[in-house]
Each structure stands twice: as C-alpha cells, then as structure tokens.
Amino acid sequence: MNSRKKADEALYKKTRPQAIERDQGLCVLCGAMASEVHHILFRGRGGLSNLDNLACLCRDCLLYTSDAA
C-alpha cells in the first residue's frame, strides 16, 4: 500500500464516524437508514476521505449512484 493510500485510510477512520454523525445516520438522498459511507468523488478518481467528500447512503441509493458513475 502506498503512502497516499495509507494516509487516506487513516483519515477515513476519523472522518467516517463524523459523516455518520453529521448525516444523523440517514441516507442523504432518500432519508432511509444509511448503511454505507460513500466517497462522492471516488478514491480511484483522486477523491480523498475529507468530510466534505463523504455522504451516508442506504444500500439502494449506493447501488444507484454506483451504476450512474
């Protein structure tokens, strides 16, 4: 694992619980109970685990956004 990925993993461990708290554990798209914390700009496309790049999503909305990408 390269150093950028290691640093981002450490950041994600901090920001993931913050995103859940910020979004009150609810999907930001439909309001259902969230099951995932999603990177808005995918890591593979240069997105980082900053709080402003994370959103809580339910499984259905996660699949919808993944298909749209």
C-alpha positions as CSV (number, residue, x, y, z in Angstrom):
1,M,0.0,0.0,0.0
2,N,1.5,3.4,-1.0
3,S,1.8,6.2,1.5
4,R,-1.0,8.3,-0.1
5,K,-3.5,5.4,0.4
6,K,-2.2,4.7,3.9
7,A,-2.7,8.4,4.9
8,D,-6.2,8.4,3.3
9,E,-7.2,5.2,5.2
10,A,-6.1,6.9,8.5
11,L,-8.2,10.0,7.5
12,Y,-11.2,7.8,6.7
13,K,-11.1,6.2,10.1
14,K,-11.5,9.7,11.6
15,T,-14.0,11.1,9.2
16,R,-16.3,8.2,8.7
17,P,-17.9,8.5,12.2
18,Q,-18.1,12.3,11.7
19,A,-20.0,11.8,8.4
20,I,-22.4,9.4,10.2
21,E,-23.0,11.9,13.0
22,R,-23.4,14.9,10.5
23,D,-25.9,13.0,8.4
24,Q,-27.6,11.6,11.5
25,G,-27.2,8.0,10.2
26,L,-29.6,8.7,7.3
27,C,-29.2,8.5,3.6
28,V,-28.6,12.0,2.2
29,L,-30.6,11.1,-0.9
30,C,-33.8,9.4,0.3
31,G,-33.7,9.7,4.1
32,A,-33.7,6.0,4.9
33,M,-31.3,4.5,7.4
34,A,-27.8,4.6,5.9
35,S,-25.8,1.5,5.5
36,E,-22.7,2.9,3.8
37,V,-20.4,6.0,3.9
38,H,-19.8,6.8,0.2
39,H,-17.0,8.8,-1.4
40,I,-18.7,11.4,-3.6
41,L,-15.6,11.6,-5.8
42,F,-14.3,8.0,-5.8
43,R,-10.8,7.3,-4.4
44,G,-9.8,5.8,-7.7
45,R,-10.6,9.1,-9.4
46,G,-8.5,11.1,-6.9
47,G,-11.1,11.7,-4.2
48,L,-9.9,11.7,-0.6
49,S,-11.7,10.9,2.6
50,N,-12.2,14.5,3.6
51,L,-15.5,15.1,5.4
52,D,-16.9,17.1,2.5
53,N,-16.3,14.2,0.1
54,L,-18.3,11.7,2.2
55,A,-22.0,11.1,2.3
56,C,-24.1,8.5,4.1
57,L,-26.2,6.4,1.7
58,C,-28.6,3.5,2.0
59,R,-27.9,0.4,0.0
60,D,-30.4,1.2,-2.7
61,C,-29.1,4.7,-3.3
62,L,-25.5,3.4,-3.2
63,L,-26.2,1.0,-5.9
64,Y,-28.0,3.7,-7.9
65,T,-25.0,6.1,-7.6
66,S,-22.5,3.4,-8.4
67,D,-24.5,2.5,-11.6
68,A,-24.6,6.1,-12.6
69,A,-20.8,6.6,-12.3
